[in-house]
């Protein structure tokens, strides 16, 4: 066998080993950082409303500092993978490392609990690009944002977890190809509506009843919501905005897939 063919086969084998390792790292860390950031931001919101004790806040800060140290180590690992991918011309892996590094930089800036719709959409697009690379033709998406919405202010890391939930739920229930539609539009003079809809199997009637019961349960505390992505987002929205429009609305669309909507005030 010619030496050139041997080298090409070695590069191909190494590329797919890198892809496998990289994707395991990506999915694990997306879950971990998503959980931690959502938890920290929600605690910051609770701080304003119920004045958490100094001891709890101090412990939260210590945990965050330790986790940020772990992020630095992970960023170094990304640089190594990016360098190895560059050497074998694995451009897809190179781009994924860049996307993931930007995801971490965005979420690691824990001092900012608010962001613009533009910032949130850019963060969402990085995540969707990673998922699209992971699943290939099995995952597609479309994203539309009305021009008047770009500068509106919203809670930070509010869009990406909803997309992650749609992807996870969609592939778990259907096992086939999944298309996700995200639309952000102005519906009234002072309100923006965000809609996530997919073409999956949708929620069962029992699941919708269960979620809605938890969403609108009176006197709920953050600890009731922190393990379920949708409920976590709902808690953050309803804690920050007092209007009944702000919470999540969960249903199956007319086409049968899952649909999640919420509204934000037009804060510029």
Protein Blocks (a to p, Z undefined) as FASTA:
>chain_A
ZZklmmmmmmmmmmmmmmmmmmmmmmmmmmmmmmmmmmmmmmmmmmmmnopafklmmmmm
mmmmmmmmmmmmmmmmmmmmmmmmmmnopaklmmmmmmmmmmmmmmmmmmbmbdcfklmm
mmmmmmmmmmmmmnmmmbccdddddfklmmpccdehklmmmmmmmmmmmmmmnopacddd
dddddfbfkbccdddddfbebpafklmmmmmmmmmpghiafklmmmpmklmmmmmmmmmp
mbfklpccddddfkopacddddddddZZ
